[in-house]
Amino acid sequence: MKRVFSILLLVVVGAALLSCGSQSTSPPGANVTGSWNAVITGNGLTTPSYTFGMSFTKDTTLINGTEIPYTGGTQYNPGCINYGSLTATGNTNGGSLITLIVTDPTTNSSFTISASADATVSQLNGTFNATFGANGSKAACPQTSGTVQFTRQ
């Protein structure tokens, strides 16, 4: 009986050790780390309202971003925000869903974004809601919503 118990114990310990080596080491969720161009279009519009570049880093499911130069052509802005110091915070749900808040600290404005990554994580497509603060002596723009698309630079 002692011999059967010893063999069984060796099998269980061996299986446990093998399973430790097979643990996934990649962080959960879509890997959005890198440089992106954002195109934000208000509902009912055919021309983008805002376009900017963002560099994202991802730590497990937490996403942080800083503004970088936009490389997608014309940079649109109706004057409601100031480019140059946009930041982003957000997360993934462990899958393809990305939630972000992009903030302009100079106007106290923000875009709340919900998007899904495509299979190759080369695009993020979704929706946004924006709130704006005053921009210098200019009154705050009205709240707006619409679509957003991030494309890797």
C-alpha positions, 0 to 999 in steps of 0.5 A, spaced: 500 500 500 505 504 501 508 503 494 501 505 491 501 511 495 508 513 493 507 512 485 500 516 486 504 521 489 509 522 484 504 522 478 500 528 482 506 532 483 509 531 476 502 533 473 502 539 478 509 541 476 507 540 468 501 544 469 505 550 472 510 550 465 504 551 461 501 558 464 500 563 459 504 569 460 501 574 456 497 579 459 489 579 458 485 583 453 487 586 446 494 589 446 493 596 444 501 598 446 503 602 440 502 609 436 495 610 433 491 615 429 484 617 432 478 620 428 472 622 432 466 624 428 460 627 431 453 624 429 450 626 423 457 629 420 461 626 414 467 630 416 471 628 422 470 633 428 477 631 431 483 627 429 489 626 434 495 621 435 496 617 441 501 612 444 498 607 448 502 602 453 498 597 457 499 593 463 495 587 464 488 590 463 490 598 464 491 602 458 495 609 459 496 614 453 499 620 451 498 625 445 503 624 439 503 627 432 497 625 428 500 622 421 493 621 418 492 627 414 488 633 415 488 634 423 481 637 424 478 641 431 472 645 431 476 649 437 473 646 443 479 642 445 487 644 445 492 639 442 498 638 445 497 635 452 491 630 451 492 624 455 488 617 456 486 612 461 482 606 460 482 598 460 480 592 457 475 587 459 480 581 458 478 581 451 477 585 445 473 591 448 477 597 450 474 603 454 478 610 454 477 617 457 481 622 453 482 628 457 484 635 455 487 638 461 487 645 458 480 646 457 477 640 462 474 637 456 474 629 455 472 624 450 469 617 454 470 612 448 468 605 448 471 601 442 472 594 440 479 591 437 479 587 430 482 581 430 489 583 428 488 589 433 490 594 428 483 598 428 479 600 434 472 602 432 466 604 437 463 610 440 464 616 444 461 621 448 464 628 449 463 634 454 467 640 454 469 646 458 471 653 456 477 654 452 480 661 454 475 666 453 471 662 448 464 658 452 464 651 452 462 647 446 455 643 447 456 636 449 456 631 443 457 624 441 458 619 435 463 614 432 471 613 433 476 609 429 483 608 432 488 606 426 495 604 428 500 608 425 
